[in-house]
Amino acid sequence: MKKTIRQIFHSPKFVVGFCMFMFILLTVAIYPLFIKDKPLTIISQGTFVPPGIYVNVYDSLNTKPYTLMLDAAAAKRIASKLSPDDRIAIKEWLVAVGILENQIDTTDTKSLLELWGNNYDPKKQLPGMTYAKTRYYQRLNAALEGILSTEGVTIAATDTLTGTLQAKATVKQSDYVNINEVPNKRVLLLGTDNFGRDVMTEIITATGVSLLIGIIAGLIATGIGLILGLAAGYIGGVVDDIVMFFTNLFTVIPTIVLLILISFSIGQESRGPVAIAVVIGFTSWVWTTRSVRAQVISLRNRDHVSLSKLSGHPVIRIIFTDILPYIASYVFMALILQISSAILIEASLSILGLGPRTTEVPTLGLMLNWAFIYQAQILGKWWAYLPVIIIIALVSFSLNLMNTGLDQVYNPALRD
């Protein structure tokens, strides 16, 4: 046993896959100890908040300010509101209203904005301009208001006696606050999804749920395949004919079609993660059965099995002591592939809207479903779907690497 384990962990592919898989498992286990928020808690009123560190504005105004004289601050402030594409769009507008092109310098911010301020009319409709383009120019004009101003911002509050606004403080453009001194802040490494939920917290929980679905489905499929394969391969005869009849029947019918029909018939309210895992497990045993049967047929006439028969040992004992140990490694590899396959199948069902119900816990497939429904890929909100795809790929890749490494250890034809 020790020698076998040593051989397994001498396989580079298995070690890499095992480390990747364990890192994912440890992240799923450790992350909730530090971030105790529920995965489906809505923390943002807006949808698809981009990744970043968010500091409460109210608390920032009441935090001690520090004066920093940074030369590039004004340029960065302008660049955040006036991108190169915006400069080109301004030039297009000015040319369209009759300004000569050689009079427009997009690199000179001051002169460009002066031309814009003197010529732009939000009510003016240029020939051939779409409504979307008109709205774009209106939003751009609103964003550029006061962009070149060097004055600070005055904070005013209503006087309780007179009911008039009274100046309370001025925020200068050179004022900065230390983020560590602001009491309320939130790190959103992956932003929020279409419902305003923390994608990082959601994806960690979803990974754990998808792994649970994969393990349950993998154990069921491998268990059914192992039992039927052992019975058909060793007993043979009528038992083999019956098992192979149903195996061939399920082989002809596409698995995804069965899954869609069964999931749809269960209904949304009854489709929990465990229910989906059971459905996947009971429809994925076919290839394991065929493979185990083929292995058992090659073993049932070996000398040690024949000797056990002559000794009068019962069939159950022969199967579990003389056959099963010889195919145990193969069954374990089949289990790994079944887990990987179940995770991908759940993702496929959830994308079709036939996965677990959405009101309990997220899964990786459900997160993809939500992102695609709200057009995250079209709107460029990559954080809502790309990390999910990467996690699914990493889990599948790690499991397949482990399987390949085991195959190199146990398969004589692949040994160095």
KOLLOKE-653946 format. One line per 2 residues: number of its first residue (from 1); their letters; for each residue y negated, x negated, z negated of N, C-alpha, C, O. Coordinates in steps of 0.2 Angstrom, whole numbers. Layout:
NUM> a> Y,X,Z,Y,X,Z,Y,X,Z,Y,X,Z; ...
***
This chain:
1> mk> 6,-4,0,0,0,0,-6,-4,0,-11,-3,4; -6,-9,-4,-12,-14,-5,-13,-18,2,-19,-19,4
3> kt> -7,-20,5,-8,-23,11,-11,-19,17,-15,-21,21; -9,-12,17,-11,-7,22,-19,-6,21,-23,-6,26
5> ir> -21,-5,14,-28,-5,13,-32,-11,15,-38,-10,18; -29,-17,14,-32,-23,16,-33,-23,24,-38,-25,26
7> qi> -28,-21,27,-28,-21,34,-34,-16,37,-37,-18,42; -34,-10,34,-39,-5,36,-46,-8,35,-50,-7,40
9> fh> -47,-11,29,-54,-14,28,-56,-20,32,-61,-23,31; -51,-23,35,-52,-29,39,-54,-27,47,-55,-31,51
11> sp> -53,-20,48,-55,-17,54,-63,-16,55,-65,-12,51; -66,-20,59,-74,-20,59,-76,-12,61,-81,-10,58
13> kf> -73,-9,65,-75,-2,67,-74,2,61,-78,6,60; -68,2,58,-67,6,52,-73,5,46,-75,10,44
15> vv> -74,-1,45,-79,-3,40,-86,0,42,-89,2,37; -88,-1,48,-95,1,50,-95,9,49,-100,11,47
17> gf> -90,12,52,-90,19,52,-89,22,44,-93,27,43; -85,18,40,-85,20,33,-91,20,30,-93,24,26
19> cm> -95,14,31,-101,13,27,-106,18,30,-110,20,25; -107,20,36,-111,25,38,-110,31,35,-114,35,33
21> fm> -103,33,35,-102,40,32,-103,40,25,-106,45,22; -102,35,21,-103,34,14,-110,35,12,-113,38,7
23> fi> -114,31,17,-122,32,16,-124,39,16,-128,41,13; -121,42,21,-123,49,22,-121,53,16,-125,58,14
25> ll> -115,52,14,-113,56,8,-117,55,2,-119,59,-2; -119,48,1,-123,46,-5,-130,49,-5,-132,51,-10
27> tv> -133,49,1,-139,52,2,-139,60,0,-144,62,-3; -134,63,3,-133,70,1,-132,71,-6,-135,76,-9
29> ai> -129,67,-10,-128,68,-17,-134,66,-21,-135,69,-26; -137,60,-19,-142,58,-24,-149,61,-23,-153,62,-27
31> yp> -151,63,-16,-157,66,-15,-159,72,-19,-165,72,-22; -155,77,-20,-156,82,-25,-158,80,-32,-161,84,-35
33> lf> -156,75,-34,-157,72,-41,-165,71,-42,-167,71,-47; -168,69,-37,-175,67,-37,-180,73,-34,-185,74,-37
35> ik> -177,76,-29,-181,82,-26,-177,88,-27,-172,89,-24; -180,92,-32,-176,98,-35,-178,104,-31,-176,110,-33
37> dk> -182,104,-26,-184,110,-23,-178,113,-19,-174,110,-17; -178,120,-19,-173,123,-15,-174,122,-8,-180,122,-5
39> pl> -169,121,-3,-170,119,4,-174,124,8,-177,123,13; -173,131,6,-177,136,10,-183,139,7,-186,144,9
41> ti> -186,135,2,-192,136,-1,-198,135,4,-199,130,7; -202,140,5,-208,139,10,-214,136,6,-216,139,1
43> is> -216,130,8,-221,126,5,-228,126,9,-233,123,6; -227,129,15,-233,128,19,-234,135,22,-230,138,25
45> qg> -241,137,23,-242,143,26,-242,142,34,-241,147,38; -244,136,36,-244,134,43,-237,132,45,-232,131,41
47> tf> -235,133,52,-229,131,54,-229,124,58,-234,122,60; -223,121,57,-223,114,60,-228,109,58,-232,106,62
49> vp> -229,108,51,-234,103,49,-231,97,50,-225,95,49; -235,92,53,-232,86,55,-230,81,49,-233,82,44
51> pg> -226,76,50,-224,72,45,-230,68,42,-235,66,46; -230,66,36,-236,63,33,-236,64,25,-232,67,22
53> iy> -241,61,22,-243,61,15,-249,66,14,-254,65,17; -248,72,11,-253,77,10,-256,77,3,-252,77,-2
55> vn> -263,76,3,-266,76,-3,-271,82,-4,-274,84,1; -271,85,-10,-274,91,-11,-282,90,-10,-285,85,-14
57> vy> -285,93,-6,-292,92,-4,-297,94,-11,-301,90,-12; -295,99,-14,-299,101,-20,-299,95,-25,-304,93,-28
59> ds> -293,93,-26,-292,87,-31,-295,81,-29,-298,77,-33; -295,80,-22,-299,74,-20,-306,74,-21,-309,69,-23
61> ln> -309,80,-21,-316,81,-22,-318,80,-29,-324,78,-31; -313,81,-34,-314,80,-41,-311,74,-43,-311,73,-50
63> tk> -310,69,-39,-307,63,-41,-313,57,-40,-317,58,-35; -313,52,-44,-318,47,-44,-318,44,-37,-313,41,-35
65> py> -324,44,-34,-325,41,-27,-326,34,-28,-329,31,-32; -324,30,-23,-325,23,-22,-329,22,-15,-327,25,-10
67> tl> -333,17,-15,-337,16,-9,-334,10,-6,-334,4,-8; -332,11,1,-329,5,5,-333,5,11,-334,10,15
69> ml> -335,-1,13,-339,-2,19,-335,-5,24,-334,-11,25; -331,0,28,-327,-2,33,-330,-1,40,-332,4,41
71> da> -330,-6,44,-334,-6,50,-331,-1,55,-334,2,59; -324,-1,55,-321,3,60,-320,11,58,-317,15,62
73> aa> -323,12,52,-322,19,50,-325,24,55,-322,29,56; -331,23,57,-334,28,61,-331,28,68,-330,34,71
75> ak> -329,23,71,-325,23,77,-318,27,77,-317,31,81; -315,26,71,-309,30,70,-310,37,69,-306,41,72
77> ri> -315,39,66,-317,46,65,-319,49,72,-316,55,73; -322,45,76,-324,48,83,-317,49,87,-316,54,90
79> as> -313,43,86,-307,43,90,-302,49,88,-298,51,93; -302,51,82,-298,56,80,-300,63,83,-296,67,83
81> kl> -306,64,84,-309,70,87,-310,70,95,-310,75,98; -310,64,97,-312,63,105,-307,58,108,-308,52,108
83> sp> -301,60,110,-296,56,113,-298,54,120,-303,57,123; -295,49,123,-296,47,130,-295,53,135,-299,54,140
85> dd> -290,58,133,-289,63,138,-295,68,137,-298,71,142; -298,69,131,-304,73,130,-310,70,134,-314,74,137
87> ri> -311,64,134,-316,61,137,-316,62,145,-321,64,148; -310,62,148,-309,63,155,-310,71,156,-313,72,161
89> ai> -308,75,151,-309,82,152,-317,84,152,-319,88,156; -321,80,148,-328,81,147,-331,79,154,-335,82,157
91> ke> -329,73,157,-331,71,163,-330,76,169,-334,77,173; -324,79,169,-322,84,174,-327,90,173,-329,93,178
93> wl> -329,92,167,-333,98,166,-340,96,169,-343,100,173; -343,90,167,-349,88,169,-350,87,176,-355,89,179
95> va> -345,85,180,-345,84,187,-345,91,190,-348,92,195; -341,96,187,-341,102,190,-347,106,189,-349,111,194
97> vg> -352,104,184,-358,108,184,-364,104,187,-369,106,187; -362,99,191,-367,96,195,-369,89,193,-374,86,196
99> il> -367,86,188,-369,79,186,-365,74,190,-359,75,191; -369,69,192,-366,64,197,-361,60,193,-362,58,187
101> en> -356,58,196,-351,54,193,-353,48,190,-350,45,185; -357,44,194,-359,38,192,-364,38,186,-366,33,183
103> qi> -366,44,184,-370,44,178,-366,46,172,-369,46,166; -360,46,172,-356,48,167,-351,42,165,-347,39,169
105> dt> -352,39,159,-349,33,156,-344,36,151,-347,37,145; -338,37,152,-333,39,146,-333,34,141,-330,37,135
107> td> -334,28,142,-333,23,136,-340,23,131,-339,21,126; -345,26,134,-351,26,130,-351,33,126,-354,38,129
109> tk> -349,33,120,-348,40,116,-355,43,116,-355,49,117; -360,40,114,-366,43,112,-369,46,119,-371,52,118
111> sl> -370,43,124,-372,45,130,-368,51,133,-370,56,136; -361,50,132,-357,55,135,-358,62,131,-358,67,134
113> le> -359,61,124,-359,67,120,-366,70,121,-367,77,121; -371,66,123,-378,69,124,-378,73,131,-381,79,131
115> lw> -374,71,136,-374,74,142,-370,81,141,-371,86,143; -365,80,137,-361,86,135,-365,91,131,-365,97,133
117> gn> -369,89,126,-373,94,122,-378,97,127,-380,103,125; -381,94,131,-386,96,136,-384,101,141,-388,105,144
119> ny> -377,100,143,-375,104,149,-370,109,147,-368,114,152; -366,108,142,-361,113,141,-363,120,138,-367,120,134
121> dp> -360,125,141,-362,132,140,-355,135,139,-351,136,143; -353,137,132,-347,140,131,-346,147,135,-340,149,136
123> kk> -351,150,137,-350,157,140,-349,156,148,-348,161,151; -351,150,150,-350,149,157,-343,148,160,-339,144,157
125> ql> -342,152,165,-335,151,168,-335,148,175,-338,150,180; -332,142,175,-332,138,181,-327,141,186,-322,144,184
127> pg> -329,141,193,-324,143,198,-317,140,197,-317,133,197; -312,143,197,-305,141,197,-303,139,190,-297,136,190
129> mt> -307,139,185,-305,137,179,-301,143,175,-303,149,175; -295,141,173,-290,146,169,-293,148,162,-297,144,160
131> ya> -291,153,160,-293,155,153,-291,150,148,-294,149,143; -285,147,149,-282,142,144,-287,136,144,-288,133,139
133> kt> -289,134,150,-294,128,150,-300,130,147,-303,126,144; -303,136,148,-309,138,145,-309,138,137,-313,135,134
135> ry> -303,140,135,-302,140,127,-302,133,125,-304,131,119; -299,128,129,-298,121,127,-305,118,126,-306,115,121
137> yq> -309,120,131,-316,117,131,-320,120,125,-324,116,122; -319,126,123,-322,129,117,-320,126,111,-324,125,106
139> rl> -313,125,110,-311,121,104,-313,114,104,-315,112,98; -314,111,109,-316,104,110,-323,104,107,-326,99,104
141> na> -327,108,110,-334,109,108,-335,110,101,-340,107,98; -331,114,98,-332,115,91,-330,109,87,-333,108,81
143> al> -325,105,89,-323,99,85,-328,94,86,-328,89,81; -332,94,91,-336,88,92,-343,89,88,-347,85,88
145> eg> -344,95,85,-350,96,82,-351,91,76,-347,91,71; -357,88,76,-359,83,71,-354,77,71,-354,73,66
147> il> -351,75,76,-347,69,76,-350,63,76,-348,58,73; -357,63,78,-360,56,78,-365,56,71,-369,51,70
149> st> -365,61,67,-369,61,61,-367,56,56,-361,55,55; -372,53,53,-371,48,48,-372,51,41,-372,47,36
151> eg> -374,57,41,-376,60,34,-369,62,31,-364,63,34; -369,63,25,-363,65,21,-363,73,21,-367,76,24
153> vt> -358,75,17,-357,82,17,-359,85,10,-357,82,5; -363,90,10,-365,93,4,-361,98,1,-359,103,5
155> ia> -359,98,-5,-354,103,-8,-359,107,-13,-363,105,-17; -358,114,-11,-363,119,-14,-358,124,-18,-353,125,-16
157> at> -361,127,-23,-357,132,-27,-362,137,-29,-368,136,-29; -360,143,-30,-364,149,-31,-367,149,-39,-363,148,-43
159> dt> -373,149,-40,-376,149,-46,-374,156,-50,-376,161,-47; -372,156,-56,-370,162,-59,-376,166,-61,-375,172,-62
161> lt> -382,163,-62,-387,167,-64,-391,170,-58,-393,176,-58; -393,166,-53,-397,168,-47,-393,171,-42,-395,174,-37
163> gt> -386,169,-41,-382,171,-36,-383,167,-29,-381,169,-24; -387,162,-30,-389,158,-24,-384,151,-24,-382,149,-29
165> lq> -384,149,-18,-380,142,-17,-384,136,-20,-390,136,-18; -381,132,-24,-384,126,-27,-380,120,-25,-374,120,-26
167> ak> -384,115,-23,-380,109,-21,-378,106,-27,-381,105,-32; -371,104,-27,-368,101,-33,-367,93,-32,-367,89,-37
169> at> -365,91,-26,-363,84,-25,-363,83,-17,-364,88,-13; -364,77,-15,-363,75,-8,-358,70,-7,-357,65,-11
171> vk> -354,71,-2,-348,67,-1,-351,62,5,-352,65,11; -352,56,4,-354,51,9,-348,49,13,-342,49,11
173> qs> -350,47,19,-345,45,24,-341,38,22,-336,37,24; -344,35,17,-341,29,14,-337,30,8,-335,25,5
175> dy> -337,36,6,-333,38,0,-325,38,1,-323,41,6; -322,35,-3,-314,35,-3,-311,37,-10,-315,35,-15
177> vn> -305,40,-10,-302,41,-16,-295,37,-16,-292,36,-11; -293,35,-22,-287,32,-23,-281,37,-23,-281,42,-27
179> in> -276,37,-18,-271,42,-18,-267,43,-24,-265,48,-26; -267,37,-28,-263,37,-34,-267,41,-40,-264,43,-45
181> ev> -273,42,-39,-277,46,-44,-278,53,-43,-280,57,-47; -275,55,-37,-275,62,-35,-269,66,-38,-264,64,-36
183> pn> -270,71,-42,-264,73,-46,-259,77,-42,-253,77,-43; -262,80,-36,-257,84,-32,-256,81,-25,-261,81,-21
185> kr> -251,79,-24,-249,76,-17,-242,77,-15,-238,78,-20; -240,77,-9,-233,79,-7,-232,74,-1,-236,74,4
187> vl> -226,71,-1,-224,67,4,-219,71,9,-214,73,6; -221,72,15,-217,76,19,-215,71,25,-218,70,30
189> ll> -209,67,24,-207,62,28,-205,65,35,-206,62,40; -203,71,35,-201,75,42,-205,81,43,-203,85,47
191> gt> -211,82,39,-215,88,40,-211,94,38,-207,94,34; -214,100,41,-211,106,39,-208,110,46,-210,108,51
193> dn> -204,114,45,-201,118,51,-206,124,53,-211,125,50; -203,128,57,-207,134,59,-208,139,54,-213,143,54
195> fg> -205,139,48,-206,143,42,-210,140,37,-211,143,32; -212,134,38,-216,130,33,-212,127,28,-214,126,22
197> rd> -205,126,29,-201,123,24,-200,115,25,-200,113,31; -199,111,20,-199,104,20,-192,102,24,-187,104,22
199> vm> -193,99,30,-187,98,34,-183,92,31,-177,93,32; -186,88,27,-182,82,24,-177,86,19,-171,84,19
201> te> -179,90,14,-175,93,10,-170,98,13,-164,98,11; -172,101,18,-168,106,22,-162,102,25,-157,104,25
203> ii> -164,96,28,-159,93,32,-154,89,28,-148,89,30; -156,87,22,-151,84,17,-146,90,15,-140,88,15
205> ta> -149,95,13,-144,101,11,-140,103,17,-134,104,16; -143,104,22,-139,106,28,-133,101,30,-128,103,32
207> tg> -134,95,29,-129,90,30,-123,91,26,-118,91,28; -125,92,19,-120,93,14,-116,99,16,-110,99,16
209> vs> -119,105,18,-116,111,20,-111,110,26,-106,113,26; -114,107,31,-110,106,37,-104,101,36,-99,102,39
211> ll> -105,96,31,-99,92,30,-94,96,26,-88,96,27; -96,101,22,-91,105,18,-88,110,23,-82,111,23
213> ig> -91,112,28,-88,117,33,-83,112,37,-77,115,38; -85,106,39,-80,102,42,-74,100,39,-69,100,41
215> ii> -75,99,32,-69,97,28,-64,103,27,-58,102,28; -67,109,25,-63,115,24,-59,116,31,-53,117,31
217> ag> -63,117,36,-60,118,43,-55,113,45,-50,115,47; -56,106,44,-52,101,45,-45,101,41,-40,100,44
219> li> -46,103,35,-40,104,31,-36,109,33,-29,109,33; -39,115,35,-35,121,37,-32,120,43,-26,121,44
221> at> -35,117,48,-32,116,55,-27,110,55,-22,111,58; -28,105,51,-23,100,50,-17,102,46,-11,101,48
223> gi> -18,106,41,-12,109,37,-8,113,42,-2,113,42; -11,118,45,-7,123,50,-4,119,55,2,120,56
225> gl> -7,114,58,-4,110,63,1,106,61,6,105,64; 1,103,55,6,99,52,12,103,50,18,101,52
227> il> 11,109,47,17,113,46,21,115,52,27,115,52; 17,118,57,20,120,63,23,115,67,29,115,70
229> gl> 20,109,67,22,103,71,29,101,68,33,99,72; 29,100,61,35,98,58,41,102,59,47,100,60
231> aa> 39,109,58,45,114,59,47,114,66,53,114,67; 43,114,71,45,114,78,48,108,80,53,108,84
233> gy> 46,102,78,49,96,80,55,94,77,60,91,80; 56,96,71,63,94,67,68,100,68,74,98,70
235> ig> 66,106,67,71,111,67,73,113,74,79,114,76; 68,113,79,69,114,86,72,121,87,71,126,83
237> gv> 75,122,93,78,129,94,73,134,95,68,134,98; 75,140,92,71,146,92,64,145,89,59,147,91
239> vd> 64,141,83,58,140,80,53,136,84,47,137,84; 56,131,88,52,127,92,49,131,98,43,131,100
241> di> 53,136,100,51,140,106,46,145,104,41,146,107; 46,148,98,41,152,95,35,149,94,29,151,96
243> vm> 35,143,91,29,139,89,25,137,96,19,137,96; 29,135,101,26,132,107,24,138,111,19,137,115
245> ff> 27,144,110,24,150,114,17,151,111,12,152,115; 16,152,105,9,153,102,4,147,103,-2,148,104
247> tn> 7,141,103,3,135,105,0,135,112,-6,134,113; 5,137,116,3,137,123,-2,143,125,-7,143,129
249> lf> -1,149,121,-5,154,122,-12,153,119,-17,154,123; -13,149,114,-20,147,111,-23,142,115,-29,141,115
251> tv> -18,138,119,-21,133,123,-24,136,129,-30,133,131; -22,141,132,-24,144,138,-31,148,136,-36,147,140
253> ip> -31,151,130,-38,154,129,-43,149,126,-41,145,121; -49,149,129,-54,144,127,-56,145,119,-57,151,117
255> ti> -56,140,115,-57,141,108,-64,144,107,-65,148,103; -69,142,111,-76,144,110,-76,151,111,-80,155,107
257> vl> -72,154,115,-72,161,117,-69,165,111,-72,170,108; -64,162,108,-61,165,102,-66,165,96,-67,170,92
259> li> -69,159,95,-74,159,90,-80,164,90,-82,167,85; -82,164,96,-88,169,98,-86,176,96,-89,180,93
261> li> -80,178,98,-77,185,97,-76,186,90,-78,192,87; -73,181,86,-72,182,79,-78,182,75,-79,187,71
263> sf> -82,178,76,-89,177,73,-93,183,74,-96,186,69; -93,186,80,-97,192,81,-94,198,77,-98,202,75
265> si> -87,198,77,-84,204,74,-85,204,66,-85,209,63; -86,198,64,-86,197,56,-93,201,54,-93,204,49
267> gq> -98,199,58,-105,202,56,-109,197,52,-106,193,49; -115,197,53,-120,193,50,-119,192,42,-119,187,40
269> es> -119,198,39,-119,198,32,-113,195,29,-113,192,23; -107,195,32,-101,192,30,-100,185,32,-95,182,30
271> rg> -104,182,36,-103,175,39,-106,170,34,-112,168,36; -103,168,29,-105,163,25,-102,156,27,-98,156,32
273> pv> -104,150,25,-102,144,27,-94,143,26,-91,141,31; -91,146,21,-84,146,20,-80,150,25,-75,148,28
275> ai> -83,156,26,-80,160,31,-80,157,38,-75,158,42; -85,154,40,-86,151,46,-81,145,47,-78,144,52
277> av> -80,141,41,-75,136,41,-68,138,42,-64,135,45; -67,144,39,-60,146,39,-58,149,46,-53,147,49
279> vi> -63,152,49,-63,154,56,-61,148,61,-57,148,65; -65,143,60,-65,137,64,-58,134,63,-54,132,68
281> gf> -56,133,57,-49,130,55,-43,134,58,-39,131,60; -44,141,58,-38,145,61,-38,145,68,-33,148,71
283> ts> -43,142,71,-43,142,79,-43,135,82,-43,134,88; -42,130,77,-42,123,80,-36,119,78,-36,113,78
285> wv> -30,122,77,-24,119,75,-20,117,81,-15,113,80; -21,119,87,-17,119,92,-15,112,94,-9,110,94
287> wt> -20,107,95,-18,101,98,-15,96,92,-11,92,94; -17,98,86,-13,94,80,-6,96,80,-2,92,79
289> tr> -4,103,81,3,105,81,7,101,87,12,99,86; 4,101,93,7,98,98,8,90,97,14,88,99
291> sv> 3,87,94,4,80,93,9,78,88,13,74,88; 9,82,82,14,81,77,21,83,79,25,79,77
293> ra> 22,88,83,28,90,86,31,84,90,37,82,89; 27,81,94,29,75,98,31,69,94,36,66,95
295> qv> 27,68,88,29,62,84,35,64,80,40,59,80; 37,70,78,43,72,74,49,71,79,54,69,77
297> is> 48,73,85,54,73,90,56,66,91,62,65,92; 51,61,91,53,54,92,56,51,86,59,46,86
299> lr> 55,55,80,58,52,74,65,55,71,68,52,68; 66,61,74,71,65,71,78,62,72,83,64,69
301> nr> 79,58,77,85,55,79,86,48,77,90,44,78; 81,45,73,81,39,70,87,38,65,90,43,62
303> dh> 89,32,64,95,30,60,94,33,53,99,35,50; 88,31,50,87,33,43,87,41,42,89,43,37
305> vs> 85,45,47,85,52,47,92,54,48,94,59,44; 96,51,52,103,53,53,107,52,47,111,56,45
307> ls> 106,46,44,109,45,37,108,50,32,112,52,28; 101,52,32,99,57,27,103,63,28,105,67,23
309> kl> 104,65,35,108,71,36,115,71,34,118,76,31; 118,65,35,125,64,33,126,64,26,131,66,23
311> sg> 121,62,22,121,62,15,120,69,12,121,70,6; 119,74,17,119,81,14,112,83,11,112,88,8
313> hp> 107,79,13,100,81,10,97,87,13,98,88,19; 94,92,10,91,98,13,86,96,18,83,90,18
315> vi> 84,101,22,79,100,27,72,98,24,69,93,27; 70,101,19,64,100,16,63,93,14,58,90,15
317> ri> 68,91,11,68,84,8,68,79,14,64,74,14; 72,80,19,72,75,25,65,75,28,62,70,30
319> if> 62,81,29,55,81,32,50,78,28,46,74,30; 50,79,21,45,76,17,46,69,15,41,65,13
321> td> 52,66,15,54,59,13,56,55,18,54,49,18; 58,57,24,61,53,29,56,53,36,57,49,40
323> il> 52,59,36,48,60,42,41,59,41,37,56,44; 39,63,36,31,64,35,28,57,33,23,56,35
325> py> 31,53,29,28,46,28,27,42,34,22,38,34; 31,43,39,30,39,45,24,42,50,22,38,54
327> ia> 22,48,48,17,51,53,11,52,48,6,55,51; 11,50,42,5,51,37,-1,48,40,-7,52,40
329> sy> -1,42,43,-7,39,45,-10,43,51,-16,44,52; -5,45,56,-7,49,61,-10,56,59,-15,58,62
331> vf> -7,59,54,-10,65,52,-17,64,49,-22,68,50; -18,59,45,-25,57,42,-30,56,48,-36,58,47
333> ma> -28,53,53,-33,52,59,-34,58,62,-40,60,64; -29,63,62,-30,69,65,-35,73,61,-39,77,64
335> li> -35,73,54,-39,76,50,-46,74,51,-51,78,51; -47,67,52,-54,65,53,-57,68,59,-63,70,60
337> lq> -53,68,65,-55,71,71,-57,78,70,-61,81,73; -53,82,66,-54,89,65,-60,90,61,-64,95,63
339> is> -62,86,57,-68,87,53,-74,86,58,-79,90,58; -74,81,62,-79,79,66,-80,85,71,-86,87,73
341> sa> -74,87,74,-74,93,79,-77,99,76,-81,103,79; -75,101,69,-78,107,66,-85,107,65,-89,112,66
343> il> -88,101,63,-95,100,63,-99,102,69,-104,106,69; -96,99,75,-99,101,81,-98,108,83,-103,111,86
345> ie> -93,111,82,-91,118,83,-96,123,79,-99,127,82; -97,121,73,-102,125,69,-109,125,72,-112,130,72
347> as> -111,119,74,-117,118,77,-118,122,83,-123,125,85; -113,122,87,-113,126,94,-113,134,92,-117,137,95
349> ls> -109,136,87,-110,143,85,-117,145,83,-119,150,84; -120,141,78,-126,142,76,-132,142,81,-136,147,80
351> il> -131,138,86,-136,138,91,-136,145,95,-141,147,97; -130,147,95,-129,154,99,-131,160,94,-130,165,96
353> gl> -132,158,88,-134,164,83,-128,167,80,-129,172,77; -122,163,80,-116,166,77,-114,162,71,-108,162,70
355> gp> -118,158,69,-116,153,63,-117,157,56,-117,163,56; -117,153,51,-117,156,44,-124,160,44,-129,159,47
357> rt> -124,165,39,-130,169,38,-136,165,36,-135,160,32; -142,166,38,-148,162,37,-151,163,30,-156,159,29
359> te> -149,167,26,-153,168,20,-150,165,14,-153,165,8; -145,161,15,-142,157,9,-143,150,9,-148,147,5
361> vp> -140,146,14,-141,139,14,-141,137,21,-138,141,26; -145,132,23,-145,130,30,-139,125,32,-136,122,28
363> tl> -138,125,38,-133,120,41,-137,117,47,-142,119,49; -134,111,49,-137,108,54,-138,112,61,-143,111,64
365> gl> -133,116,62,-133,120,68,-139,126,67,-142,127,72; -139,128,61,-145,133,60,-152,130,61,-156,134,63
367> ml> -152,124,59,-159,121,59,-161,120,67,-166,121,69; -156,118,71,-157,118,78,-158,125,81,-163,125,85
369> nw> -155,130,79,-156,137,81,-163,139,80,-167,142,84; -166,138,73,-173,140,72,-178,136,76,-183,138,78
371> af> -176,129,77,-181,125,81,-182,127,88,-187,128,91; -176,129,91,-176,131,98,-179,138,99,-182,139,104
373> iy> -178,143,94,-180,149,94,-188,149,94,-191,153,98; -191,145,90,-198,144,90,-201,139,94,-207,136,93
375> qa> -197,137,99,-199,132,105,-202,126,102,-207,123,105; -199,123,97,-201,116,95,-201,111,100,-205,106,100
377> qi> -196,111,104,-195,106,110,-200,107,115,-202,102,118; -203,113,116,-208,114,121,-215,112,118,-219,109,121
379> lg> -216,113,112,-222,112,108,-223,105,106,-228,103,104; -218,101,107,-218,94,105,-217,93,98,-219,87,95
381> kw> -214,97,94,-213,96,87,-206,93,86,-202,96,84; -206,87,87,-200,83,87,-196,83,81,-190,83,80
383> wa> -200,83,75,-197,82,69,-193,88,67,-189,88,62; -194,94,70,-190,100,68,-183,100,71,-178,103,69
385> yl> -181,96,76,-175,96,80,-172,89,81,-166,88,80; -176,84,82,-173,77,83,-169,74,78,-164,71,79
387> pv> -172,74,71,-168,72,66,-161,75,65,-156,72,63; -161,82,66,-155,85,66,-150,83,71,-144,82,69
389> ii> -152,82,77,-148,79,82,-145,72,80,-139,71,81; -150,68,78,-148,61,76,-142,62,70,-138,58,70
391> ii> -143,66,65,-139,67,60,-132,69,62,-127,66,60; -132,74,66,-125,76,69,-122,71,73,-116,70,72
393> al> -126,67,77,-123,61,81,-120,56,76,-115,53,77; -124,54,71,-122,49,66,-115,51,62,-111,47,62
395> vs> -115,57,60,-109,59,57,-103,59,61,-98,56,60; -104,62,67,-98,62,72,-96,54,74,-90,53,75
397> fs> -101,50,75,-100,43,77,-97,39,72,-92,36,73; -99,40,65,-96,37,60,-88,39,59,-84,35,58
399> ln> -87,46,60,-80,48,59,-76,45,65,-70,43,64; -78,45,71,-74,43,76,-73,35,76,-68,33,78
401> lm> -78,32,73,-77,24,72,-72,23,67,-67,19,68; -72,27,62,-66,27,57,-59,28,60,-55,25,59
403> nt> -59,33,64,-53,35,67,-51,29,72,-45,28,72; -55,26,76,-54,21,80,-51,15,77,-46,12,79
405> gl> -54,13,71,-52,8,67,-45,9,64,-41,4,64; -44,15,62,-37,16,59,-32,16,65,-26,14,64
407> dq> -34,18,71,-29,18,77,-27,11,78,-22,9,80; -32,6,78,-31,-1,79,-26,-4,74,-22,-8,75
409> vy> -26,-1,68,-22,-4,62,-15,-1,63,-10,-5,62; -14,5,64,-8,8,64,-4,8,71,2,9,72
411> np> -8,8,77,-5,8,83,-3,1,86,-8,-3,87; 3,-1,86,5,-8,88,2,-10,95,1,-16,96
413> al> 2,-5,99,-1,-6,106,-8,-9,106,-10,-12,111; -12,-7,101,-19,-9,100,-20,-15,96,-26,-17,95
415> rd> -15,-17,92,-16,-23,88,-17,-29,92,-15,-30,97; -22,-34,89,-23,-40,92,-17,-45,91,-17,-50,94
***
